[in-house]
Every structure is written in structure tokens, then in C-alpha cells.
Amino acid sequence: MRGSALFQLGQAEASEAAFAQAVALQPAQPMLRAAHAETLLALGRPAQALDVLAPGLAAPAPPPMLHALQGHALLALERPQKR
């Protein structure tokens, strides 16, 4: 994935743009959403990460990674979910 390569090269903003494009092209791919959200979290943009994760979390049986990233984003926003 181009986004992953850019992130490894320290180009987080370019990585985020690449993942945004990939998610737009393949919105049903939960791992693309996860990678995009991880990049947004690394950039200090947890609210945007939640927006990226929301459609994937609404799908039947989302991957556990999406829930973990949601938790990280909520903690970054100091909004842990109550059960």
C-alpha cells in the first residue's frame, strides 16, 4: 500500500491522503479504514479517525482492530465509552 510506504518514510500527511483515497475507492475494506485511522491518530486527529472508523464499525461483525482504534481515538479525546 502506498499509504504504508509513505508513512514508513516519515511522510505522514502524504500517507493520510493516500489512505483517504484508498478508502474512497474501496469503502467496504475495513483494514484500509484501520490504516487510515491509525495515520490520523499519529497525526493527532482522533476526531477524524472516529469519522473514518464509523462506517466500518457499523458493518456486521467488524474486525476487532476497528474497536481497538476507536478506543484509542476516544481516549485521545478524553471520551472513553461507557458500557
Beta strands, then each sheet from edge to edge (+ up, - down):
end
